[in-house]
């Protein structure tokens, strides 16, 4: 099973632009498209799964909490 996070072309370009903007504003460094693309690839490969997994855990907790709330409407 392929667990890699995939981005469509438009989303990938938006992220590359965001990386370039960040580096320019925060570090006063101008990154080219290639450098920003390589950084994005690194983030996806090495870091993205942690963010994804946190979203899964948060969703699980949310739904479990809502299921508990549902039990409160039981009529006796």
Secondary structure, 3 states (H helix, E strand, C coil): CCCCCCCCHHHHHHHHHHHHHHHHHHHCCCCCHHHHHHHHHHHHHHHHHHHHHHHHHHHHHHHHHHHHHHHCCCCC
